Amino acid sequence: MTKEALRKEAHDLDVTVWVGKAGIDAVTDELKDQLNDRKLVKVKFLRAARGGTTVDELASELADAVSAELIETRGNTAVLH
């Protein structure tokens, strides 16, 4: 599927992973499990997780950590495939 098709499919998804002050290391195992069960996972980055970095940077780091593809970031939310 193209990124555009995946974006459209992700539009109605609910957020199932929240990244908080514990950072991305705290959610990598859960995210890996969810990606094994589903095609797309929506992740929300809470203010405490962002610190001095951007959502784009955190989403890229998280995608690399779980060997996933970053489909898009919008606001404080990212979609991974």
C-alpha positions in Angstrom: 0.0 0.0 0.0 1.1 3.6 -0.6 1.7 6.0 2.2 -1.4 8.0 1.0 -3.6 4.9 1.3 -2.2 4.1 4.8 -2.8 7.7 5.9 -6.4 7.4 4.8 -6.8 4.1 6.6 -5.2 5.6 9.8 -7.6 8.6 9.9 -10.3 6.8 11.9 -7.9 4.8 14.2 -7.9 5.4 17.9 -4.6 6.2 19.7 -3.4 2.9 21.4 0.1 3.9 22.6 0.9 6.9 24.7 4.4 8.1 25.2 4.8 10.0 28.5 7.6 11.1 30.8 9.2 7.7 30.8 10.1 8.2 27.1 10.0 5.9 24.1 11.9 3.1 25.8 8.9 2.4 28.0 6.6 1.7 25.1 8.8 -0.1 22.6 7.8 -3.7 23.6 4.1 -2.8 23.6 4.4 -1.1 20.3 6.2 -4.1 18.7 3.3 -6.4 20.0 0.7 -4.1 18.5 2.4 -3.8 15.2 2.5 -7.6 15.0 -1.2 -7.7 15.5 -2.2 -4.7 13.3 -1.1 -3.0 10.2 -1.2 0.5 11.7 -0.7 1.9 15.2 -1.4 5.5 16.3 0.9 6.9 18.9 0.3 10.1 21.0 3.3 12.0 22.5 2.3 13.7 25.7 3.9 17.0 26.6 6.1 15.3 29.3 7.7 13.1 26.6 8.5 15.9 24.2 10.8 17.9 26.5 13.1 19.9 24.1 12.5 17.7 21.0 9.9 17.7 18.3 7.2 15.1 17.7 8.8 14.4 14.4 12.2 13.6 16.0 10.6 11.4 18.7 8.4 9.6 16.1 11.5 8.8 14.0 13.4 7.5 17.0 10.5 5.3 18.0 10.0 4.0 14.4 13.8 3.1 14.3 13.6 1.4 17.8 10.8 -1.0 16.6 11.9 -1.3 13.0 8.7 0.3 11.7 7.9 2.8 9.0 6.7 6.2 10.0 3.7 7.0 7.9 2.9 10.5 9.2 3.0 12.9 12.1 0.2 15.3 12.8 0.2 17.5 15.8 1.3 15.3 18.8 0.3 12.1 17.1 2.2 9.7 14.8 1.1 6.7 12.7 3.5 3.8 12.4 3.3 0.8 10.0 
